[in-house]
Amino acid sequence: MASKADRPTRIRELDGLRAIAALAVVHCHYFAWIPYSGAAYGWLGVDLFFVLSGFLITGILLDLRPRPGYFRTFYARRALRIFPPYYFVLGGILLYSIAVGRPGSLGLWSQYFFYAVSLRPAELSAPPLAAPALHSLIVFWSLSVEEIFYLVWAPAVRFLRRERFWMLPAALIVAAPVFRLLFSGWGESAYYTLYCRMDGLAFGALAALLLRARRRDPARIAVADRLSGRAALLLAALFVLWVLPGAGAAAELRLFVVGITIANAFFASGVYYVASRSGEADPLLRALRWKPLCSVGMVSYAVYLVHCPALELCNVLFGRLGLAAPLNVLLAALAALALTLAVSYAMWYGFELRLLRVKDRFFPSAVPHSAALAGVAPANGAADVAAKGVVAGAHATD
């Protein structure tokens, strides 16, 4: 068994980023009706989730690569982590839909059951999904993107030569905006398509590769390492000054085709910056280590799954009070936020945390998840991270 000194470091700042991603998506769905609130761009939280997920999962696969039972360990651990919360919430939505007399079709539910909805995104905007009882399924497309992506990503990491592996995520980063341009005529449904959104996961993978290159030979990537923070600021400025201004079809196309790429590059630069400097006294890093924020990051997967059903339920309940529209909508949103957090923590302590221990027992990885949760080897600076490796959280955690 690995000694405590040999175990990878948990990058707690990434828990803070997970929380920010989850809260951005919640803000988008709950408060888009408030002018100038920024909620209209909260959907970018999904892209941050994708980058974090690609960073984490690629790192896990690279660590598992030399070990026996590579595929069994990865897929079993992922199934134990992802499937129980997903099917728990999916089952709840199904029961509610049946109870209110809007059950939907077998074909619709089968696509969600088998994570296939991102392959046929038109289903997301077609009846009967527009019915309130089923609209809560809308966010599940991103889980479909991730699960299909990792079905092929794990073999790619296992069998491609390490020195050329970086070419694959680079190719996906180039291909995704091309698909977005080609599929732009699909309207909103193109946003939910696997082919159009795979670049966030690929950007995360490149960040993971860069961090491991830094660990092996810091001098080799010293320039890139030194410029990562400035690159993030430059990309953020480019997004705000060039992508966001304007209105109409041309501006929307610019946002969809190149804006998402710029945003993903910004997130990847930020994730690399945070991961490579974990534990430092930088004010940003200290803010990301704030315990309440990290706590929300811990349950961010459940928050993502639960927040839309919670809002649908609260809208129905508060709609019966007969209050004026702005007050009614605000109270419903605040109640849904409280309900989302309550259910998310109940899921975490009720069965998610226990399942993490089960998978550590029967399908141990390089680092037991329970050990990371217990606070193994807290980060003491970039040198520690570079020397030991990382354990981090993302939308779809290990």
C-alpha positions in Angstrom: 0.0 0.0 0.0 1.3 3.4 -0.9 2.6 5.5 2.0 0.9 8.8 2.8 3.9 10.7 1.4 3.5 8.9 -2.0 -0.2 9.6 -2.4 -1.3 12.3 -4.8 -2.4 15.6 -3.6 -6.1 16.6 -3.7 -6.3 20.0 -5.3 -9.0 21.7 -3.2 -9.1 24.8 -5.3 -10.7 22.7 -8.0 -13.5 21.9 -5.6 -14.1 25.7 -5.6 -14.2 25.7 -9.4 -16.7 22.9 -9.4 -18.9 25.0 -7.1 -18.6 28.0 -9.3 -19.6 25.9 -12.4 -22.6 24.4 -10.6 -23.8 27.8 -9.2 -23.4 29.4 -12.6 -25.7 26.8 -14.2 -28.2 27.3 -11.3 -28.0 31.1 -11.8 -28.7 30.6 -15.5 -31.8 28.5 -14.9 -33.1 30.4 -11.8 -32.5 34.1 -12.4 -32.3 34.6 -16.2 -35.4 36.8 -15.8 -33.4 39.4 -13.9 -32.0 42.1 -16.2 -28.2 42.5 -16.3 -27.7 39.7 -13.8 -25.3 37.8 -16.1 -27.5 34.7 -15.9 -27.8 34.6 -19.6 -24.2 33.3 -19.7 -24.5 30.9 -16.8 -24.6 28.1 -19.3 -20.8 28.5 -19.6 -20.7 26.7 -16.3 -21.3 23.5 -18.3 -18.2 24.2 -20.3 -16.2 24.7 -17.1 -17.5 21.3 -15.9 -16.4 19.7 -19.2 -12.9 21.1 -18.9 -12.6 20.0 -15.2 -13.9 16.6 -16.2 -11.5 16.2 -19.1 -8.7 17.2 -16.8 -9.6 14.8 -14.0 -10.5 11.8 -16.1 -7.5 12.0 -18.4 -5.3 12.2 -15.4 -7.0 9.2 -13.8 -6.6 7.2 -17.0 -2.9 8.1 -17.4 -2.3 6.9 -13.8 -4.2 3.7 -14.4 -2.5 3.0 -17.7 0.5 0.9 -16.4 -1.7 -1.0 -13.9 -3.4 -4.3 -14.5 -7.2 -4.2 -14.8 -7.2 -0.8 -16.5 -10.6 -1.0 -18.1 -12.3 -2.9 -15.3 -11.1 -0.5 -12.7 -12.0 2.7 -14.6 -15.4 1.6 -15.8 -16.5 0.0 -12.5 -15.4 3.1 -10.5 -17.1 5.4 -12.9 -20.3 3.4 -12.9 -20.4 3.4 -9.1 -19.9 7.1 -9.0 -22.1 8.3 -11.8 -25.0 5.9 -12.2 -26.6 5.8 -8.7 -27.2 9.6 -8.4 -28.2 9.8 -12.1 -30.8 7.0 -12.0 -32.0 8.1 -8.6 -32.9 11.5 -10.0 -34.1 10.2 -13.3 -36.4 7.8 -11.5 -37.8 10.6 -9.4 -38.6 12.7 -12.5 -40.3 9.6 -14.2 -42.5 9.0 -11.1 -43.5 12.7 -10.9 -44.2 12.8 -14.7 -46.5 9.7 -14.3 -48.2 11.2 -11.3 -49.1 14.4 -13.1 -50.3 12.6 -16.2 -47.4 13.5 -18.5 -45.3 10.4 -18.7 -43.7 10.9 -22.1 -42.8 8.2 -24.5 -40.8 5.0 -24.1 -38.4 6.2 -26.9 -37.8 9.4 -25.0 -37.0 7.8 -21.7 -34.8 5.1 -23.3 -32.5 7.8 -24.7 -32.0 9.2 -21.2 -31.7 5.7 -19.7 -28.9 4.8 -22.1 -27.2 8.2 -22.1 -27.9 8.6 -25.9 -29.7 12.0 -26.0 -26.7 14.0 -27.1 -26.7 11.9 -30.3 -30.2 13.0 -31.2 -30.5 16.5 -29.7 -33.7 17.3 -31.5 -35.5 15.3 -28.8 -34.6 18.0 -26.3 -36.8 20.6 -28.0 -39.6 18.3 -29.2 -42.9 17.5 -27.4 -43.6 16.2 -24.9 -40.4 17.5 -23.3 -41.8 21.0 -23.3 -44.3 19.8 -20.6 -43.2 21.1 -17.2 -42.9 17.6 -15.7 -40.4 16.6 -18.3 -38.5 19.9 -18.8 -36.3 18.9 -15.9 -34.5 16.4 -18.2 -33.0 19.3 -20.2 -29.7 19.3 -18.3 -29.0 15.6 -18.7 -27.6 16.1 -22.2 -24.2 16.9 -20.7 -24.0 13.6 -18.9 -24.7 11.9 -22.3 -21.8 13.9 -23.8 -19.4 12.8 -21.1 -20.4 9.1 -20.9 -20.2 8.6 -24.7 -16.9 10.5 -24.8 -15.3 8.4 -22.1 -16.4 5.1 -23.7 -13.9 5.8 -26.5 -11.5 8.0 -24.5 -10.4 5.2 -22.2 -9.2 2.9 -25.0 -7.6 5.9 -26.7 -5.5 6.7 -23.6 -4.7 3.0 -23.1 -3.5 2.2 -26.6 -2.2 5.4 -28.2 1.5 6.1 -27.8 2.1 8.6 -25.0 4.4 10.9 -27.0 1.7 11.3 -29.7 -1.4 11.2 -27.5 -1.6 15.0 -27.3 -2.5 15.1 -31.1 -5.9 13.5 -30.4 -7.3 16.2 -28.0 -5.8 18.8 -30.3 -7.7 17.3 -33.3 -10.9 17.3 -31.3 -10.4 21.0 -30.4 -10.1 21.8 -34.1 -13.0 19.6 -35.1 -15.6 20.8 -32.6 -16.0 24.4 -33.9 -16.2 23.0 -37.4 -19.1 20.8 -36.3 -20.7 23.8 -34.6 -20.5 25.7 -37.8 -21.9 22.8 -39.9 -24.7 22.2 -37.4 -25.6 25.8 -36.8 -28.7 25.4 -38.9 -30.1 23.0 -36.3 -30.8 25.9 -34.0 -30.6 25.5 -30.3 -30.5 21.7 -30.5 -27.0 21.8 -31.9 -25.8 23.2 -28.6 -26.6 19.8 -27.0 -24.7 17.6 -29.5 -21.7 15.5 -28.6 -19.8 16.5 -31.7 -20.2 20.2 -31.0 -19.2 20.1 -27.3 -16.3 17.7 -27.1 -13.7 20.4 -27.2 -14.2 21.3 -23.5 -13.3 17.7 -22.5 -10.3 17.8 -24.9 -9.0 21.1 -23.5 -9.2 19.6 -20.1 -7.2 16.6 -21.3 -4.5 18.9 -22.7 -4.3 20.7 -19.3 -3.8 17.3 -17.6 -1.0 16.4 -20.1 0.7 19.7 -19.6 0.6 19.3 -15.8 2.2 15.9 -16.1 4.8 17.3 -18.4 5.5 19.9 -15.8 5.9 17.2 -13.2 8.4 15.3 -15.3 10.5 18.2 -16.6 9.5 21.7 -15.3 12.2 23.4 -17.3 10.8 22.0 -20.6 7.5 23.9 -20.3 8.8 26.8 -18.2 7.5 29.4 -20.6 4.0 27.9 -21.0 3.9 27.5 -17.2 4.9 31.1 -16.6 2.3 32.4 -19.1 -0.7 30.3 -18.1 -2.2 33.0 -15.9 -1.6 35.7 -18.4 -3.1 33.5 -21.1 -6.3 33.1 -19.1 -6.6 36.9 -18.7 -6.0 37.5 -22.4 -8.6 34.9 -23.4 -11.1 36.3 -20.9 -10.6 39.8 -22.4 -10.9 38.4 -25.9 -14.2 36.7 -25.0 -15.7 39.9 -23.4 -14.5 42.4 -26.0 -15.0 40.4 -29.2 -17.4 37.6 -28.6 -20.1 39.2 -26.3 -20.7 42.5 -28.1 -23.4 42.7 -30.7 -26.8 41.2 -31.3 -28.6 39.2 -33.9 -27.8 36.0 -35.9 -24.2 37.0 -36.7 -23.3 37.6 -33.0 -25.0 34.4 -31.9 -23.1 32.4 -34.5 -19.8 34.0 -33.4 -20.6 33.0 -29.8 -21.6 29.5 -30.7 -18.7 28.7 -33.2 -15.7 30.5 -31.8 -16.9 31.9 -28.4 -17.2 28.4 -26.9 -13.7 27.6 -28.0 -12.3 30.7 -26.5 -14.2 30.1 -23.3 -12.9 26.5 -23.1 -9.3 27.7 -23.7 -9.8 30.2 -20.9 -11.1 27.6 -18.5 -8.3 25.2 -19.4 -5.7 27.9 -18.8 -7.4 28.7 -15.5 -7.6 25.0 -14.4 -3.9 24.5 -15.2 -2.9 27.7 -13.4 -4.9 26.7 -10.3 -3.7 23.1 -10.3 0.0 23.9 -10.8 -0.1 26.5 -8.0 -2.3 24.8 -5.5 -1.8 25.8 -1.9 -0.1 29.1 -2.7 -1.1 32.3 -0.9 -2.5 33.9 -4.1 -5.8 35.7 -3.2 -7.6 33.8 -6.0 -6.4 30.4 -4.8 -7.3 31.3 -1.2 -10.8 32.2 -2.3 -11.2 28.9 -4.2 -10.2 27.1 -1.0 -13.0 28.8 1.0 -14.6 25.9 2.9 -18.3 26.8 2.1 -17.4 27.0 -1.6 -15.5 23.7 -1.5 -18.4 22.1 0.3 -20.8 23.0 -2.5 -18.2 21.7 -4.9 -18.3 18.4 -3.1 -22.0 18.0 -3.9 -21.9 19.8 -7.3 -22.9 16.6 -9.2 -26.1 16.3 -7.3 -26.7 20.0 -7.5 -26.5 19.8 -11.2 -28.9 16.8 -11.4 -31.4 18.2 -8.9 -31.7 21.9 -9.5 -34.1 21.8 -12.4 -36.6 19.3 -10.9 -36.5 21.4 -7.7 -37.3 24.5 -9.6 -40.2 22.8 -11.5 -41.7 21.6 -8.2 -41.3 25.0 -6.5 -42.8 26.8 -9.4 -45.9 24.6 -9.2 -46.2 25.0 -5.4 -45.6 28.8 -5.4 -47.8 29.3 -8.4 -50.8 28.3 -6.3 -50.2 31.1 -3.8 -51.6 33.8 -6.2 -48.7 36.2 -5.6 -47.6 38.9 -8.0 -45.3 37.5 -10.8 -41.9 38.9 -9.7 -42.3 38.0 -6.1 -43.7 34.6 -6.9 -40.8 33.7 -9.3 -38.2 35.0 -6.8 -39.6 33.0 -3.9 -39.9 29.9 -6.0 -36.2 30.3 -7.1 -35.0 30.8 -3.5 -37.0 27.9 -2.2 -35.7 25.7 -5.1 -32.1 26.7 -4.2 -32.6 25.6 -0.6 -34.3 22.4 -1.7 -31.5 21.7 -4.2 -28.8 22.0 -1.5 -30.8 20.0 1.0 -31.4 17.1 -1.4 -27.8 17.2 -2.7 -26.3 16.9 0.8 -28.8 14.2 1.7 -27.8 12.3 -1.4 -24.1 12.8 -0.6 -24.2 11.6 3.0 -27.1 9.1 2.3 -25.4 7.0 -0.4 -22.8 8.8 -2.6 -20.1 8.8 0.1 -20.8 5.2 1.0 -20.5 4.2 -2.7 -17.1 6.0 -2.9 -15.9 3.7 -0.1 -17.3 0.6 -1.8 -15.5 1.3 -5.0 -12.3 2.0 -3.1 -12.6 -1.4 -1.5 -13.5 -3.5 -4.5 -12.0 -1.4 -7.4 -9.0 0.5 -5.9 -7.4 3.1 -8.0 -4.0 4.7 -7.6 -5.4 6.8 -4.8 -8.5 5.8 -2.8 -11.2 8.5 -3.1 -11.9 8.1 0.6 -8.3 9.0 1.3 -8.6 12.2 -0.7 -11.8 13.0 1.1 -10.2 12.5 4.4 -7.7 15.2 3.5 -4.6 13.2 2.5 -1.5 15.3 2.0 -3.1 18.8 1.7 -1.4 20.9 -0.9 1.5 23.0 0.3 2.5 24.6 -2.9 3.2 24.1 -6.6 6.3 22.0 -5.8 4.3 19.5 -3.9 1.8 19.1 -6.7 4.5 18.8 -9.3 6.3 16.1 -7.3 3.3 14.0 -6.2 0.5 14.2 -8.8 -3.1 15.2 -8.2 -6.5 14.1 -7.1 -9.3 16.5 -8.1 -13.0 16.8 -8.5 -15.1 17.6 -11.6 -18.6 17.4 -12.9 -18.2 13.6 -13.4 -15.8 12.7 -10.7 -13.8 9.5 -10.3 
